[in-house]
Amino acid sequence: MAQISVWLMAGAMLCSSPAGALEGDALWMQRTDNLRVFNILRQLQRTPPHLCLGDRNNFTFPWNRGTIPQMHKTQRTCLHYQMLLQMFTLFSAQCSLAAWDHTLLSQLLSSLHHSLEHLEQLEHLEHLEEREGEDRACPKVRILLRKYFQRIYNYLRGKNYSACAWEVVRVEMTLRIAIMYRSSKESQPTQN
C-alpha cells in the first residue's frame, strides 16, 4: 500500500511540474531524488530513536535551512552533489554493512548513485555556463562537507559503530536530506 501511494505521489508531482527550462526540470529531479533517498533512510530505521537519546551528537552541519536557498545555483548543485557523494561513501563503507538491512541499504546506495549521476550531468552543464563561479564555490563547499563527515566518522568510531551510533547518524542524514529537499523546493529556477 505504501508503495502505491509513493507512485501516486510521484505521478501527481510529474503531472504538476511545469514544462519549461532545463533548470526547472533539474530542480524537480533534485527534489524527487532527495525524496526517494529520504524515504529509504526512514525505512532503514532498526533501533527506536528514543533508545538512543543519550547518544545524540551535534555534528555541526555548516549550513542551515535558510542559507541553502540563498546560495548561488552552482554552490547549491555542488552542495547537493558533495552531500550525496559523502553519504554514498558513508553507507557503502564496510562498517555500514552490519548495521542495516541489506535490501534497503542496496536501494539507498542505488538511489544515491542515480542522484549522483543526475547531478554530475547538471554540474557539468553549470560548469560550462559559469566556469569561474564553480572554480571558487565548489572547493569551499567540498572542504566544509569533508570536515562535517569526518566528525561523523570519528563519532561512529568512538562509539564502536554501535546500533545507536548508526541510528543517530541515520537520523542526521535524514534531516539533512529533508533540508536539501525543502531548499530545492524553495529555490526558484530563475534564481542565480
ABEGO torsion letter per residue (X at the ends): XAAAAAAAAAAAAAAABBBEBAAAAAAAAAAAAAAAAAAAAAAABABBAAAAAAABBBAGBABBAAAAAABBAAAAAAAAAAAAAAAAAAAABAAAAAABBAAAAAAAAAAAAAAAAAAAAAAAAAAAABAAAAAAAAAAAAAAAAAAAAAAAAAAAAAGGBAAAAAAAAAAAAAAAAAAAAAAAABBAABX
